[in-house]
Amino acid sequence: QAHLVESGGGLVQAGGSLRLSCIASGRTFSMYSMGWFRQAPGKEREFVATITWSGGRTYYADSVKGRFTISRDRAKNTVFLQMNSLKPEDTAVYLCAAGGRIGGHPATLYADYDYWGQGTQVTVSA
């Protein structure tokens, strides 16, 4: 069983920055994709960004390209999401995920992931 714990959320004004962290434990993630999703009340869970654990290949949702950066520290089993130029529409619970479905296409779907954290709240005020 994998265990993912997110942290780093909070309240920030529009234009500000936050860095989210996801500490992964319970297994080796060398064959996995790691991802960030977000979900606001009443809305569908939305893909944000993904990175392959071993190769560091990244992919972003159009809505966050140029503003968010996903990275990982393999030695510390940690995935990060650096969030810059935050907008009120970025307000959501941000969830970290890990999945073994890697290949030629980036993991952007809910079904691509097997393990999920509980989420951390990000609130961006106008």
N, C-alpha and C positions, 0 to 999 in steps of 0.2 A: 504494500500500500504506500502510495505517495502522499505526503502531507505538505500543503502549501499554505503559507501565512503571509498575508499582505500587510503593509504598513505604509505610512507616509501621507495619508490623506488628510484633508483639513479644509478650512475655509480660506479662500484667497480672492482678492479682487481681480476683476477682468484685467488682462494684461500681465498678470503675475505668473509665477512658476511654482511647481511642486515636483518632487521626485518620489515616486512610489517604489517600494521594494517588495520583493517576493522571495522569501526564504523557502527553498525546496528541500525536503528531506525524505528519507524512506527508501530511496533507490538511486541508482546511477542514471543520469539523464542524457547520456551521450548520444542516444539514438532518438531523442525527443525533439519536438518543437515546443517552445514555450510561447505563450501568448497572453495578451491582455485583452479583455473584453470589458464593456461597461453596460450598465443597465439603469435607466432612470425609471421612476414610478410610472406605471402604465405603458411603458414602452418595451419593445423587444430587446433582447440582449444583442449588443452590437459589437462586432469585431473592431479592434483598435490597432493592434500591432502584433507581429510574431517574429521570433528569432529561432533559428536552429541552434541547439545546444553546442554541437561540435563545430560547425562551420561558421556560425555567426551570420548567416544569411538572414536579412530582414525584409519585411514587407509591411506596409502601412495602409490603413484605410485612407481614402482620399480626404476625408474630413480632418485628418490630423497631420497629413504630410507637410513637412517643413516646420512643424511646431513640436511634435513629439519625437523622442528618440528611445528606442528599446535597446537594451544592452544586457550583458550578463557577465558575472564574475564566476567562472567555473570553479575556482579554488574555494569559494565561499558558498557555492550552490545558491546563488542569488541572481535574480532577474530584476532589472530596473526599468522604469518608465519615466524618463525625464519629460516633463510637460511644461512647455513654454508658451507664452502668448495665450494664456487660457481665456476662454470665452464662457459666458453663462451657459451656452448649450453643451459645454463639456461636463456640466454637473451630472453626476451619476455615481453609483457604486461601481468601483473598478475591481474586477476580478482577475486573478492570475490563474492560468491554466497550463497543464502539461499534457502532451499527447504523443503517442508513438507513430502516428500516421504522417510520416515524412516521405518526401519524394521530390518529383520534379515541379510540383506546384506548391505554393505557400499554403499553410494551414490557416484558413480564414473562417472556417465553419465551426459551429458548436460541436458537431459530430466528429470533428478532427481531434478532439481533446477527451482525455479519459479522467483527468483529475482536476479538481477545482478548489481554490481557496474560498474563504467566506466573504471576502471583499473588504474594501476600504472606501469610505465615503469621501468624495471630492465635491466641494460646493464652491462655485464661482459666482460671486456677486457682481452685479452690473456697476 
